[in-house]
Amino acid sequence: MSAAGKIYVASGSPVKVDDDVVAVKVGSGVAEQPVGHEETRRGASQRAQAVLDSLDDDAIGVVVSLENGVVEMLPGEWFDLCWVLVVDIATRSESWAHSAGVKVPVKHVDAARAVGFSRTVGSFLAEETACDPQDPHAMLSNGAIGRGELLLQAVVLALGTYAWA
C-alpha cells in the first residue's frame, strides 16, 4: 500500500486492480442507461457513497467513481460520456471530470427510450453492428478510441484537478 492509501474504484464494470487499487462493485441507483448530466452524475455520486459507507473507519485514500450516460448536447444530437468523481475518504473533498463524448445514433437512443432506458444504447448498437455493448465507442470512432482510453483520460483529469477541488 502506498503512503497515500488505497484507491477504491466504484464501478459496475470490471476494473484492473493491484495492491493499491481495490475494485468495489456497487450499484448506481439510476437507470441502466442514465440520461443527461444530472442523472449520470447522480449515479457516480451514489456509487461513491456506497463505497464510502462500506469502508472501515480507518481507511485512507480516495474513492474513484464512474458512471456512463447519454446526453443530448443539441436537439437530436446525443453523446455517450462518463462522469468521474474522486472523493477523499478522510475529508470528503470532491473533484469531478467527464470524458470526451462519442456521438451515438439517435435511433439507438430512441430504442433505449422505448424500453424506459432499462437497456443501454450500447446494447442496441451491439445488436445491429456486433460491437461490444460495453464499448461501442471503439466502433463509433472507427477504432480511434475505446471506452478504456476515454475513461482513463477522465480519471486522470479528475485526479489531476483534485488538488484544486
N, C-alpha and C positions, 0 to 999 in steps of 0.2 A: 504494500500500500504506500502511496506517495505521502509526503508530509501534508499535502493539502487535503487529504481524504480521498474518498471514492467518488466516482461519477455514477449516479444511479440513472439509468436510461428508462424512461417511462414510455412504453410503446405497445401497440398491439401486434407488431410485426417482429420477426427475428432480428436480433441485434448481435453484432460481433462483440465478444467480451474478452477481457483479460483480467489480470489481478486487480487493476484499478477501475474497471468498468463492470458494473453489475446491471444486468438486464432485469427489469421488473415488468412482467406482463400485466397490464391493468387496462380496464375498460375506460372509454372516454365519456360515457354517459350522453353521447349525442348520436344522431342518426349514423347508420353505416356509411352513408355518403353525406358528410357535413356540407352545408350550402352557405356561402357567404363568409366574410371575415369574422363576424361575431360568433357564429356557431363553431367555426373551426378553432378560433382562439379559446372558446369555452371548453372545447374538447381537450385541448392541450393543457389548459389550466386545471381541469378536473382530473386528468391523468396525473399531473404533478402532485396535486393534493392527495390523491390516493396513495402515491408512493410516500409522501411525507408522513401520512397517517400510519403507514406500515413500519416506519423506521424506529429503531431503538433511540432512546433519549440521548445517548452518547454518540450517535452517528455524526460524522463530519464529511463535508464535501458539498457537492451540488447535485441537484436533480435536473436532468435534461429531458424535456417532454416534447413529443412531436405529434402533430395532427395534420393530415392532409385533408383538403376540401376543395370544392369548386366554387369559383367566384365569378359573377357576371361583372366584368370590368366596364363594358359599354353594352348598350342594348343588343342582345343576341350574340355577344362575344364572351365566351366562357373560358376560364383558365383554371387549371389544376395547380395548386401550390400548397406548400406546407408551412404552418406556423410552428415555430420553435420557442419554447420557454425554458430559460435557465433560472433556477431558484437556489440561492444559497441556503443550505439546511439550517445554519445557525441563526442568520439574520433575517431570513425570508426575503432578502432583496431579490428583485426580478429583473431579467433582461429578455427582451423579445426581439425576434427577427423572423423574416419569412423568406422562403426560397423564391427563385425566379418562377414565374408561371409558365406553364406549357398550355397552349391553346388546345381546347378539346372541341370536337364537333358538336354543335347544338343538338343534333338528332340523338346523340347518346345521352346528353343531359336530359332531354325530353323523355327518353326511355326510362332513365332512373327516376325522374319525377313521376312518371306514370305508375310506379310501384312504391310511391311515397318515400323515395330515397332509401329504401331498405336494401338496395343493391348499389354498388358503386358504378360510376361512369366507366371505370376501367373494366368492370366485368362485362359491360355491353360492348365495349371496344374489342375485348378478347373474343367474344362470340363471333364478331364479324371478321376479325383480322388474325386470330390465333396468337395475338401478342400476350405477354404476361399480364394478367389482370392487375397485379400489384405494381407493374412497371410499364404502363402504356407510354410513358414519357419517351423511352428509347425509340419506340415505333413512331410516335408522333413527331419526334425531332429528326427522323430519318437517321437514327443512330448517333446523332451529335452529342446527346447527353442522356443519361439514365437517371432513374429516381435516386439511386445511391449517391451519385455526384451532386444532384440538386440538394439532397438532404444534408450532405456533408458541408456544402457551402453555407447553408443556413445555420447549421450548428456552429461552425467556425465563427460566423458573424455574430451570433448571439453570445458565444463565449468571449469573443474579442471585444465586444462592446459592454460586457458585463461590468468592467471596472468603472464605467461611466453611468451605470444604472442608478 
